[in-house]
Amino acid sequence: MAGRRKKQEPSLIDAIKDLCAEKDLSPDVMFEAVESALKAAYKKNFNQDDNVEVSIDREDGSFHVYSLKSVVETVEDPVIEISKEDASAINPDCEIDDVIEIEVTPKNFGRIAAQAAKQIVVQKLREAERGVIYDEFTNRESDLVRGKVLRIEDDNLIVEVGKTEAILVPSELTFTDNFQPGDWVRAYIIEVKKDGKGPQVYLSRTHPNFLRRLIEIEVPEIQEGIIEIKSVAREAGSRAKIAVSSKDPNVEAVGSCVGQRGTRIQSVLDELGEEKLDVVEWSAKSGVFIANALSPSKIISVALADDDKNCRVVVPDNQLSLAIGKEGQNARLAARLTGWKIDIKSLRQSQNDPLSPNMHEVDISDAMAVVKPRQKKSKGSSANKS
């Protein structure tokens, strides 16, 4: 029996060391946690309030309980004090105010200790795993992940991402999304919280940066820093606009993002479902950027009021509804994309509505969709006379 016990006891040490190595934990931290649990178990099971310490032999796995007592001339509290005379019998070299250890390990403490040790090891491993998961996903916040839908709880999608379960709430899904358990889903990490249940990872498919990350994956020039995404405006599931700029005059920003025959942008559109996407050229010239942002409508002129970032855009009469968009969506997205308040007028409307004194027209000849209205020739013009 003695030989069998010797074989079992080191297994606890080996198990702790192996688990620590596997989970990248410090063995000392684990042993200290176990010893703290054993101390509580000793006091609970043996009704002791002594000032005790419990230690585990790191070699053979044996448990030892020590009562800690201060050496004094006159004992007033025998629970925490010992006389100099009695202390000298244990340690001849002790002095007044020294603290000596007196082993008080109960005979049947091994079974209780082993059970307590097992519980604390399991608990610490869970905490460690939660900590690793939290650290991992905190570092990946604002990143794209792909996971499998495990189940639906209270309309929330529970998605398996790596070693954890992430949450996709209904408000972070587009109205066209219809995922079921077993489906694979790609989403954007918007937040990582730490609570009593462990790390909570929240995902989104409606966040503007979901679109940003999708495009970054598909366009190597963005990853290389040649093309920059300047801004994103999105009404998830319906329509979005993204403004891009190239740092290399030989690389066309919009064309690179769209790809030959739309191959690059198609992968993004496939992920977005029915959502439409406009990729527009960013410009440091506010007027040009505003004109581009109102794509696909054509623009006649842009006037700016720099003091309050208001602008007036004039479009051909037959382009007014296109510029504004269904229920104002195109104009609304262009305003979000540019950061300007945009008032859109048809050419006919603008002729009866003079510019505000604080506004001035700007050059938009560099814009991608500029039109110049035909000028009517007067009867007295030189062309007519000839």
VOPAGU-2260 file (C-alpha; in pm, 1 decimal, decimal comma):
REM VOPAGU-2260
SITE   aa  ch    i         X         Y         Z
SITE  MET   A    0       0,0       0,0       0,0
SITE  ALA   A    1     281,8     239,4      88,6
SITE  GLY   A    2     441,3     179,4    -249,3
SITE  ARG   A    3     110,0     245,5    -421,6
SITE  ARG   A    4      66,0     577,7    -238,4
SITE  LYS   A    5     413,3     688,9    -341,7
SITE  LYS   A    6     324,5     619,6    -702,0
SITE  GLN   A    7      -0,6     819,4    -679,7
SITE  GLU   A    8     127,1    1123,7    -491,4
SITE  PRO   A    9     384,5    1238,5    -748,8
SITE  SER   A   10     113,2    1211,4   -1014,1
SITE  LEU   A   11     -53,7    1521,8    -869,3
SITE  ILE   A   12     271,5    1715,0    -905,2
SITE  ASP   A   13     322,2    1582,7   -1256,0
SITE  ALA   A   14     -36,3    1665,0   -1349,1
SITE  ILE   A   15      -4,0    2022,3   -1224,5
SITE  LYS   A   16     326,2    2072,3   -1405,5
SITE  ASP   A   17     194,1    1919,5   -1728,0
SITE  LEU   A   18    -121,5    2131,3   -1719,3
SITE  CYS   A   19      79,0    2443,9   -1648,5
SITE  ALA   A   20     301,3    2372,9   -1946,2
SITE  GLU   A   21       0,8    2305,0   -2169,6
SITE  LYS   A   22    -187,6    2618,0   -2062,5
SITE  ASP   A   23     122,1    2838,3   -2038,5
SITE  LEU   A   24      79,1    2897,4   -1664,0
SITE  SER   A   25     340,1    2949,4   -1395,6
SITE  PRO   A   26     369,4    2634,0   -1175,4
SITE  ASP   A   27     448,5    2855,4    -876,4
SITE  VAL   A   28     123,2    3046,6    -923,9
SITE  MET   A   29     -68,7    2720,3    -941,9
SITE  PHE   A   30     100,4    2571,4    -633,4
SITE  GLU   A   31      37,9    2888,9    -435,6
SITE  ALA   A   32    -328,8    2878,7    -531,9
SITE  VAL   A   33    -355,9    2514,6    -428,2
SITE  GLU   A   34    -181,5    2583,7     -95,9
SITE  SER   A   35    -421,3    2869,3     -27,4
SITE  ALA   A   36    -715,6    2637,8     -93,3
SITE  LEU   A   37    -567,5    2371,8     134,4
SITE  LYS   A   38    -533,8    2626,6     412,2
SITE  ALA   A   39    -904,8    2707,0     385,1
SITE  ALA   A   40    -988,3    2334,7     372,2
SITE  TYR   A   41    -786,5    2267,2     688,0
SITE  LYS   A   42    -961,9    2540,8     886,0
SITE  LYS   A   43   -1304,9    2430,0     764,3
SITE  ASN   A   44   -1265,5    2056,8     818,8
SITE  PHE   A   45   -1075,3    2070,6    1146,7
SITE  ASN   A   46   -1246,1    2375,0    1301,9
SITE  GLN   A   47    -915,4    2549,7    1350,7
SITE  ASP   A   48    -855,9    2923,0    1362,7
SITE  ASP   A   49    -483,0    2886,3    1402,4
SITE  ASN   A   50    -242,3    3103,9    1210,8
SITE  VAL   A   51    -140,9    2823,8     974,2
SITE  GLU   A   52      32,9    2771,3     646,7
SITE  VAL   A   53      -3,8    2471,8     417,4
SITE  SER   A   54     268,1    2363,6     179,0
SITE  ILE   A   55     303,8    2101,1     -90,6
SITE  ASP   A   56     632,2    1924,6    -133,9
SITE  ARG   A   57     727,6    2000,3    -496,4
SITE  GLU   A   58     908,6    1665,5    -523,1
SITE  ASP   A   59     687,7    1398,9    -368,1
SITE  GLY   A   60     351,7    1580,4    -356,0
SITE  SER   A   61     304,6    1540,0      21,0
SITE  PHE   A   62      98,1    1795,4     214,6
SITE  HIS   A   63     215,1    1965,6     535,2
SITE  VAL   A   64      28,9    2196,0     772,4
SITE  TYR   A   65     229,6    2430,2     993,9
SITE  SER   A   66     107,2    2642,9    1281,0
SITE  LEU   A   67     288,3    2977,7    1289,5
SITE  LYS   A   68     359,7    3116,2    1635,6
SITE  SER   A   69     547,8    3422,8    1754,0
SITE  VAL   A   70     811,6    3369,8    2022,4
SITE  VAL   A   71     733,2    3581,0    2333,9
SITE  GLU   A   72     838,9    3606,0    2697,8
SITE  THR   A   73     484,3    3575,4    2829,7
SITE  VAL   A   74     212,4    3399,6    2630,3
SITE  GLU   A   75    -115,5    3591,6    2615,3
SITE  ASP   A   76    -272,0    3420,0    2313,0
SITE  PRO   A   77    -164,1    3055,6    2275,9
SITE  VAL   A   78    -319,3    3035,1    1931,1
SITE  ILE   A   79     -55,9    3265,2    1782,0
SITE  GLU   A   80     214,6    3282,1    2052,7
SITE  ILE   A   81     463,5    3044,0    2211,5
SITE  SER   A   82     695,1    3094,0    2508,9
SITE  LYS   A   83    1067,0    3127,5    2460,4
SITE  GLU   A   84    1119,7    2812,4    2664,7
SITE  ASP   A   85     884,4    2597,8    2455,6
SITE  ALA   A   86    1012,2    2746,1    2131,9
SITE  SER   A   87    1373,1    2664,9    2226,0
SITE  ALA   A   88    1278,6    2300,3    2255,0
SITE  ILE   A   89    1179,5    2310,6    1889,9
SITE  ASN   A   90    1448,7    2544,1    1764,4
SITE  PRO   A   91    1736,1    2618,8    2004,9
SITE  ASP   A   92    1844,4    2916,8    1797,4
SITE  CYS   A   93    1513,6    3104,1    1814,4
SITE  GLU   A   94    1492,1    3454,7    1962,5
SITE  ILE   A   95    1213,9    3673,1    2096,9
SITE  ASP   A   96     984,8    3800,1    1815,0
SITE  ASP   A   97    1090,7    3515,8    1584,0
SITE  VAL   A   98     815,7    3315,1    1414,1
SITE  ILE   A   99     851,9    2941,5    1425,5
SITE  GLU   A  100     665,9    2670,4    1235,0
SITE  ILE   A  101     512,5    2378,1    1423,3
SITE  GLU   A  102     383,0    2094,3    1204,6
SITE  VAL   A  103      23,9    2008,2    1288,4
SITE  THR   A  104     -68,1    1799,2     983,3
SITE  PRO   A  105    -372,0    1579,0    1069,5
SITE  LYS   A  106    -337,5    1210,2     988,0
SITE  ASN   A  107    -634,1    1205,0     750,7
SITE  PHE   A  108    -555,6    1537,1     585,5
SITE  GLY   A  109    -425,3    1376,7     265,5
SITE  ARG   A  110    -767,5    1276,8     131,2
SITE  ILE   A  111    -921,5    1618,1     206,0
SITE  ALA   A  112    -618,7    1793,8      62,4
SITE  ALA   A  113    -623,6    1592,0    -259,4
SITE  GLN   A  114    -991,1    1675,2    -315,5
SITE  ALA   A  115    -937,6    2046,2    -246,6
SITE  ALA   A  116    -630,5    2049,0    -471,2
SITE  LYS   A  117    -825,2    1893,4    -757,2
SITE  GLN   A  118   -1102,2    2152,8    -726,0
SITE  ILE   A  119    -865,2    2447,1    -722,7
SITE  VAL   A  120    -666,0    2312,1   -1017,8
SITE  VAL   A  121    -984,5    2283,9   -1224,5
SITE  GLN   A  122   -1089,3    2633,9   -1118,0
SITE  LYS   A  123    -752,0    2787,0   -1196,1
SITE  LEU   A  124    -739,9    2619,2   -1533,5
SITE  ARG   A  125   -1078,5    2765,0   -1619,8
SITE  GLU   A  126    -964,7    3109,4   -1508,7
SITE  ALA   A  127    -644,3    3074,3   -1705,9
SITE  GLU   A  128    -828,6    2967,6   -2019,4
SITE  ARG   A  129   -1065,2    3261,2   -1981,4
SITE  GLY   A  130    -769,3    3492,5   -1938,6
SITE  VAL   A  131    -599,1    3356,6   -2249,7
SITE  ILE   A  132    -921,1    3391,5   -2450,0
SITE  TYR   A  133    -977,7    3745,3   -2322,5
SITE  ASP   A  134    -621,2    3849,3   -2408,1
SITE  GLU   A  135    -645,1    3688,6   -2750,7
SITE  PHE   A  136    -970,8    3857,9   -2848,5
SITE  THR   A  137    -883,9    4190,6   -2687,9
SITE  ASN   A  138    -586,2    4198,6   -2923,6
SITE  ARG   A  139    -816,6    4104,4   -3211,8
SITE  GLU   A  140   -1080,7    4367,6   -3137,8
SITE  SER   A  141   -1169,7    4547,8   -3463,4
SITE  ASP   A  142   -1078,6    4236,4   -3660,6
SITE  LEU   A  143   -1278,2    4006,3   -3885,6
SITE  VAL   A  144   -1349,4    3651,7   -3772,7
SITE  ARG   A  145   -1523,2    3354,9   -3926,8
SITE  GLY   A  146   -1715,1    3109,9   -3714,0
SITE  LYS   A  147   -1988,0    2848,9   -3708,5
SITE  VAL   A  148   -2334,0    2920,2   -3571,9
SITE  LEU   A  149   -2381,7    2677,0   -3283,0
SITE  ARG   A  150   -2730,7    2774,6   -3169,0
SITE  ILE   A  151   -2979,9    3056,2   -3133,7
SITE  GLU   A  152   -3057,6    3188,3   -2784,8
SITE  ASP   A  153   -3317,4    3464,7   -2737,4
SITE  ASP   A  154   -3274,0    3555,3   -3105,1
SITE  ASN   A  155   -2896,8    3591,8   -3051,7
SITE  LEU   A  156   -2664,5    3387,6   -3270,3
SITE  ILE   A  157   -2405,9    3198,8   -3065,9
SITE  VAL   A  158   -2103,7    3162,1   -3291,9
SITE  GLU   A  159   -1808,5    2934,1   -3228,1
SITE  VAL   A  160   -1493,1    3135,6   -3290,2
SITE  GLY   A  161   -1175,3    2950,2   -3197,9
SITE  LYS   A  162   -1205,7    2831,0   -2838,0
SITE  THR   A  163   -1486,1    3064,6   -2738,1
SITE  GLU   A  164   -1847,9    3138,7   -2817,2
SITE  ALA   A  165   -1914,8    3483,5   -2959,3
SITE  ILE   A  166   -2248,8    3662,1   -2968,1
SITE  LEU   A  167   -2425,6    3818,4   -3266,0
SITE  VAL   A  168   -2730,2    4010,6   -3145,1
SITE  PRO   A  169   -3017,6    4082,2   -3389,5
SITE  SER   A  170   -2935,7    4454,1   -3407,2
SITE  GLU   A  171   -2591,0    4368,3   -3545,4
SITE  LEU   A  172   -2737,4    4163,3   -3831,5
SITE  THR   A  173   -2868,4    4310,0   -4157,0
SITE  PHE   A  174   -3231,8    4254,0   -4246,8
SITE  THR   A  175   -3116,3    4022,3   -4526,1
SITE  ASP   A  176   -2910,0    3797,6   -4295,9
SITE  ASN   A  177   -3074,8    3465,5   -4218,4
SITE  PHE   A  178   -2821,9    3238,3   -4049,3
SITE  GLN   A  179   -2917,1    2904,8   -3895,7
SITE  PRO   A  180   -2727,0    2662,0   -3668,7
SITE  GLY   A  181   -2453,5    2495,3   -3871,0
SITE  ASP   A  182   -2403,6    2795,1   -4102,6
SITE  TRP   A  183   -2067,7    2967,7   -4127,5
SITE  VAL   A  184   -2070,2    3341,6   -4069,4
SITE  ARG   A  185   -1812,8    3617,2   -4104,8
SITE  ALA   A  186   -1836,3    3913,5   -3869,7
SITE  TYR   A  187   -1647,4    4202,5   -3711,3
SITE  ILE   A  188   -1541,4    4204,6   -3344,9
SITE  ILE   A  189   -1691,4    4519,9   -3195,3
SITE  GLU   A  190   -1631,9    4455,8   -2824,6
SITE  VAL   A  191   -1474,4    4214,3   -2577,2
SITE  LYS   A  192   -1606,9    4224,4   -2221,7
SITE  LYS   A  193   -1485,5    4042,5   -1912,5
SITE  ASP   A  194   -1745,6    3933,4   -1658,8
SITE  GLY   A  195   -1819,1    3651,7   -1414,7
SITE  LYS   A  196   -1899,2    3411,1   -1696,2
SITE  GLY   A  197   -1567,4    3475,0   -1863,2
SITE  PRO   A  198   -1485,5    3678,5   -2174,3
SITE  GLN   A  199   -1784,0    3785,3   -2384,3
SITE  VAL   A  200   -1704,1    3852,3   -2749,4
SITE  TYR   A  201   -1960,4    4058,2   -2941,4
SITE  LEU   A  202   -1976,5    4055,0   -3320,3
SITE  SER   A  203   -2133,7    4274,0   -3586,2
SITE  ARG   A  204   -2221,2    4252,2   -3954,1
SITE  THR   A  205   -2369,7    4602,6   -3967,4
SITE  HIS   A  206   -2072,8    4806,7   -3847,4
SITE  PRO   A  207   -1909,9    5024,6   -4117,8
SITE  ASN   A  208   -1574,0    4867,8   -4034,6
SITE  PHE   A  209   -1711,1    4525,8   -4131,8
SITE  LEU   A  210   -1721,5    4658,2   -4487,0
SITE  ARG   A  211   -1382,8    4826,6   -4445,6
SITE  ARG   A  212   -1217,2    4500,6   -4337,7
SITE  LEU   A  213   -1379,4    4303,2   -4620,2
SITE  ILE   A  214   -1234,4    4539,7   -4879,2
SITE  GLU   A  215    -893,6    4542,3   -4711,3
SITE  ILE   A  216    -878,8    4163,7   -4744,4
SITE  GLU   A  217    -963,5    4169,9   -5115,0
SITE  VAL   A  218    -734,9    4456,4   -5223,8
SITE  PRO   A  219    -359,4    4389,3   -5189,8
SITE  GLU   A  220    -279,6    4755,2   -5257,9
SITE  ILE   A  221    -461,3    4849,9   -4936,6
SITE  GLN   A  222    -263,9    4593,6   -4737,4
SITE  GLU   A  223      56,6    4730,9   -4891,1
SITE  GLY   A  224     -37,6    5088,3   -4798,3
SITE  ILE   A  225     -58,8    5211,6   -5157,3
SITE  ILE   A  226    -433,6    5269,9   -5140,3
SITE  GLU   A  227    -603,6    5413,6   -4833,4
SITE  ILE   A  228    -965,5    5388,0   -4727,5
SITE  LYS   A  229   -1052,6    5740,7   -4624,2
SITE  SER   A  230   -1409,3    5698,6   -4503,2
SITE  VAL   A  231   -1703,8    5460,7   -4502,4
SITE  ALA   A  232   -2077,4    5534,1   -4486,1
SITE  ARG   A  233   -2321,3    5248,8   -4460,9
SITE  GLU   A  234   -2686,1    5165,7   -4416,8
SITE  ALA   A  235   -2637,5    4795,5   -4358,8
SITE  GLY   A  236   -2826,3    4560,2   -4587,3
SITE  SER   A  237   -2929,8    4840,6   -4822,1
SITE  ARG   A  238   -2645,4    5056,1   -4950,4
SITE  ALA   A  239   -2296,3    5176,5   -4866,2
SITE  LYS   A  240   -2033,3    5415,0   -4995,0
SITE  ILE   A  241   -1658,5    5395,6   -4945,5
SITE  ALA   A  242   -1402,2    5662,7   -5035,5
SITE  VAL   A  243   -1053,1    5554,5   -5139,8
SITE  SER   A  244    -734,2    5734,5   -5233,6
SITE  SER   A  245    -408,7    5625,8   -5396,4
SITE  LYS   A  246     -65,1    5738,3   -5279,5
SITE  ASP   A  247      84,6    5629,4   -5610,2
SITE  PRO   A  248     -15,1    5835,1   -5916,1
SITE  ASN   A  249      30,2    5523,5   -6129,8
SITE  VAL   A  250    -226,4    5326,0   -5928,0
SITE  GLU   A  251    -593,3    5408,9   -5976,8
SITE  ALA   A  252    -772,1    5375,7   -5643,3
SITE  VAL   A  253   -1128,3    5296,1   -5753,3
SITE  GLY   A  254   -1019,4    5060,8   -6031,6
SITE  SER   A  255    -789,1    4868,9   -5799,0
SITE  CYS   A  256   -1067,5    4818,8   -5546,3
SITE  VAL   A  257   -1319,7    4710,5   -5807,3
SITE  GLY   A  258   -1072,9    4482,6   -5985,4
SITE  GLN   A  259   -1069,9    4359,8   -6342,4
SITE  ARG   A  260   -1430,9    4303,0   -6447,0
SITE  GLY   A  261   -1532,8    4358,8   -6086,1
SITE  THR   A  262   -1364,5    4044,6   -5955,0
SITE  ARG   A  263   -1238,6    4200,8   -5631,2
SITE  ILE   A  264   -1551,1    4389,1   -5537,6
SITE  GLN   A  265   -1770,0    4090,2   -5622,8
SITE  SER   A  266   -1631,8    3892,1   -5329,4
SITE  VAL   A  267   -1730,7    4179,0   -5101,5
SITE  LEU   A  268   -2076,9    4205,6   -5258,0
SITE  ASP   A  269   -2129,1    3831,7   -5214,4
SITE  GLU   A  270   -2067,8    3873,1   -4841,2
SITE  LEU   A  271   -2297,8    4176,3   -4817,5
SITE  GLY   A  272   -2590,6    4002,3   -4985,3
SITE  GLU   A  273   -2831,3    4250,5   -5141,5
SITE  GLU   A  274   -2643,9    4556,8   -5018,2
SITE  LYS   A  275   -2532,1    4792,8   -5295,7
SITE  LEU   A  276   -2187,8    4950,7   -5282,7
SITE  ASP   A  277   -2041,5    5265,9   -5438,2
SITE  VAL   A  278   -1661,6    5297,8   -5442,0
SITE  VAL   A  279   -1570,1    5662,6   -5497,7
SITE  GLU   A  280   -1252,2    5862,2   -5534,9
SITE  TRP   A  281   -1152,3    6070,6   -5233,4
SITE  SER   A  282   -1014,4    6417,0   -5296,7
SITE  ALA   A  283    -849,7    6676,7   -5078,4
SITE  LYS   A  284   -1067,0    6928,1   -5264,5
SITE  SER   A  285   -1395,2    6924,0   -5074,3
SITE  GLY   A  286   -1604,0    7015,3   -5375,6
SITE  VAL   A  287   -1459,1    6735,3   -5587,4
SITE  PHE   A  288   -1502,2    6484,4   -5304,6
SITE  ILE   A  289   -1867,0    6585,5   -5255,9
SITE  ALA   A  290   -1933,9    6554,3   -5630,2
SITE  ASN   A  291   -1774,9    6207,3   -5634,8
SITE  ALA   A  292   -1965,1    6100,9   -5322,6
SITE  LEU   A  293   -2299,2    6165,4   -5493,6
SITE  SER   A  294   -2224,1    5894,6   -5747,3
SITE  PRO   A  295   -2385,7    5770,1   -5963,5
SITE  SER   A  296   -2554,2    6105,2   -6032,1
SITE  LYS   A  297   -2388,0    6367,4   -6251,3
SITE  ILE   A  298   -2299,7    6707,2   -6103,2
SITE  ILE   A  299   -2310,8    7054,8   -6253,2
SITE  SER   A  300   -2168,0    7263,9   -5968,9
SITE  VAL   A  301   -2080,0    7265,0   -5600,1
SITE  ALA   A  302   -2084,1    7569,3   -5373,5
SITE  LEU   A  303   -1936,8    7560,9   -5023,1
SITE  ALA   A  304   -1984,2    7750,7   -4699,8
SITE  ASP   A  305   -1663,2    7664,0   -4519,8
SITE  ASP   A  306   -1764,6    7819,9   -4189,7
SITE  ASP   A  307   -2042,5    7567,8   -4116,9
SITE  LYS   A  308   -1959,8    7292,1   -4370,4
SITE  ASN   A  309   -2280,0    7344,9   -4566,0
SITE  CYS   A  310   -2278,6    7299,1   -4940,9
SITE  ARG   A  311   -2515,9    7331,2   -5233,7
SITE  VAL   A  312   -2493,8    7089,9   -5522,7
SITE  VAL   A  313   -2662,0    7153,2   -5856,9
SITE  VAL   A  314   -2750,0    6857,0   -6078,7
SITE  PRO   A  315   -2921,8    6827,3   -6416,8
SITE  ASP   A  316   -3300,2    6831,8   -6393,2
SITE  ASN   A  317   -3326,7    6467,7   -6486,5
SITE  GLN   A  318   -3067,8    6367,6   -6222,0
SITE  LEU   A  319   -3232,7    6517,5   -5913,4
SITE  SER   A  320   -3409,2    6203,3   -5793,3
SITE  LEU   A  321   -3097,5    5995,3   -5862,8
SITE  ALA   A  322   -2876,1    6235,2   -5665,7
SITE  ILE   A  323   -3112,4    6239,4   -5369,6
SITE  GLY   A  324   -3181,9    5867,6   -5388,4
SITE  LYS   A  325   -3473,8    5665,1   -5259,5
SITE  GLU   A  326   -3600,7    5829,3   -4940,7
SITE  GLY   A  327   -3292,0    6054,6   -4949,0
SITE  GLN   A  328   -3048,9    5766,2   -4905,4
SITE  ASN   A  329   -2788,0    5865,3   -5164,9
SITE  ALA   A  330   -2763,4    6221,0   -5031,0
SITE  ARG   A  331   -2760,0    6097,0   -4671,9
SITE  LEU   A  332   -2474,5    5854,3   -4733,3
SITE  ALA   A  333   -2277,8    6116,2   -4928,4
SITE  ALA   A  334   -2314,3    6356,2   -4635,1
SITE  ARG   A  335   -2185,0    6093,6   -4389,9
SITE  LEU   A  336   -1900,8    6001,4   -4621,7
SITE  THR   A  337   -1780,6    6359,5   -4668,3
SITE  GLY   A  338   -1878,3    6518,7   -4337,8
SITE  TRP   A  339   -2065,0    6798,3   -4520,9
SITE  LYS   A  340   -2432,5    6895,9   -4504,2
SITE  ILE   A  341   -2550,6    6865,8   -4864,0
SITE  ASP   A  342   -2839,9    7057,8   -5018,3
SITE  ILE   A  343   -2917,1    6926,6   -5368,4
SITE  LYS   A  344   -3091,0    7142,9   -5627,8
SITE  SER   A  345   -3188,5    7077,6   -5987,0
SITE  LEU   A  346   -3058,6    7322,1   -6244,5
SITE  ARG   A  347   -3403,6    7475,9   -6281,1
SITE  GLN   A  348   -3441,7    7515,5   -5904,1
SITE  SER   A  349   -3099,2    7676,3   -5869,6
SITE  GLN   A  350   -3179,1    7942,2   -6128,8
SITE  ASN   A  351   -3453,9    8074,8   -5902,6
SITE  ASP   A  352   -3255,9    8032,0   -5579,9
SITE  PRO   A  353   -2942,3    8247,5   -5561,2
SITE  LEU   A  354   -2645,1    8136,9   -5350,3
SITE  SER   A  355   -2623,4    8240,4   -4987,4
SITE  PRO   A  356   -2373,8    8522,8   -4928,4
SITE  ASN   A  357   -2142,7    8291,1   -4733,3
SITE  MET   A  358   -2123,5    8036,9   -5015,8
SITE  HIS   A  359   -1885,5    8026,2   -5309,6
SITE  GLU   A  360   -1867,9    7793,3   -5605,6
SITE  VAL   A  361   -1557,0    7578,6   -5632,3
SITE  ASP   A  362   -1380,0    7409,0   -5917,7
SITE  ILE   A  363   -1497,1    7048,4   -5958,7
SITE  SER   A  364   -1344,6    6979,6   -6297,8
SITE  ASP   A  365   -1150,3    6691,6   -6144,8
SITE  ALA   A  366   -1468,0    6517,8   -6028,3
SITE  MET   A  367   -1556,5    6186,8   -6189,3
SITE  ALA   A  368   -1908,2    6276,8   -6305,7
SITE  VAL   A  369   -1919,2    6644,7   -6401,3
SITE  VAL   A  370   -2149,3    6785,1   -6669,8
SITE  LYS   A  371   -2166,7    7132,5   -6808,9
SITE  PRO   A  372   -2513,8    7254,3   -6907,6
SITE  ARG   A  373   -2562,0    7369,9   -7260,4
SITE  GLN   A  374   -2578,8    7744,4   -7294,6
SITE  LYS   A  375   -2864,1    7880,0   -7508,4
SITE  LYS   A  376   -2745,6    8094,8   -7793,5
SITE  SER   A  377   -2897,6    8440,1   -7809,0
SITE  LYS   A  378   -3036,5    8574,4   -8135,4
SITE  GLY   A  379   -2767,0    8839,0   -8136,9
SITE  SER   A  380   -2474,8    8601,6   -8100,2
SITE  SER   A  381   -2196,5    8594,3   -8356,4
SITE  ALA   A  382   -2276,8    8231,2   -8435,7
SITE  ASN   A  383   -2633,1    8322,7   -8522,3
SITE  LYS   A  384   -2527,4    8618,3   -8736,5
SITE  SER   A  385   -2299,4    8408,4   -8938,7
